């Protein structure tokens, strides 16, 4: 359950930080699929980043994750954590170079 909640919070934080980074011109979207979504609409981008983890949270309530599905969830959380670390790195570098 905690992993699902982390995934929801990480998705929201990732979406917000990505939006800030792209809007300020500090970073570029590295995921070609998400770049296409962003080019269509920020609304779609936020829907994907927030709704997919929320659906996973709902599925967890229906049927707790076990076996390979739990391993996949843990792997996704590790990946999201590394993305958030990347966001923190560009934020720190941006503030260091701008001051």
N, C-alpha and C positions, 0 to 999 in steps of 0.2 A: 504494500500500500504506500509506504514512504517513497519507494522508487517512482511510483506513478505520480505522486504529488511533486516530487523533485522534477520530473519530466515536464509537468504543466508549468511550474515556476520557471524552469530553465527555458522553455519555449517562449514564454512571455518576455523574459529578460532578453533572450537572444533577439527576438523580433524588435524590441524597443532599441536595443543597442545597435543592431544592424541598420535600422531606420535612421538613427542619429548619425551614425558613421557615413552612410551613403548620402544623406541630405547635406552634411557638412563637407563632403568631398574628401574625407580622410581615408576611407577604404572603398574597395569595389567588391561587389558580390562575387564570391568564388564559386558558387554552385550555379551551373548553367540553367538548371531547371528552375531554381528560385529566381534567377535573373529574369527569365521569361515571365514568371508570375508577377514580379515587381513591375516589369514593363507594362503589364496589363492593368494592374491596380494594386495599390498598397492594401486595400481592403482584402483582396484575395490572399495576399501574403500573410496578413494577420490571421485570417480565418484558418489557413493551413497550419500556421505555427501554434495556434491556440486550440483549435478544434480537434486536431488529430490526437494530441495527448489527452484531451478531455474524453474523447471516445475510448481511448485505452483505459482510462480511469473507470469509465462506465463498464467496460468489459471485465475489468478486474472484480467489480462488485458482483457481476453475474457468475463469473467462474474464476476463482483465484489462479494465478499463473503458476505453472509447475513445469519442471523439465526444461525442454529447449526454449519454450516461450519465456520462461523466467531468465534464462541465460541471454536471450535476445534483448530483453528489457534492461538487464544489467549492462550489456554492451552499449545499448543506446544511451544510457545514462552516462557512461564513461565518455562516449563520444561527445555528448552535449556538454559535459564538464570541460572537456578540452577546448570546445568552441568558446565557452565562457572565459576560459583562461586566455585564449587568443584575443577576445574582446578587451580584457583587462590590459593586455600587453599593448595593444594599439592605443588605448586610452592613456596609459602612462606615457608612452612615447610621444603622443600628440601634445600632452601637457608639458613634457620636458622640452620639446622643440619650440613650443609657442611662447615659452617664458624667457 
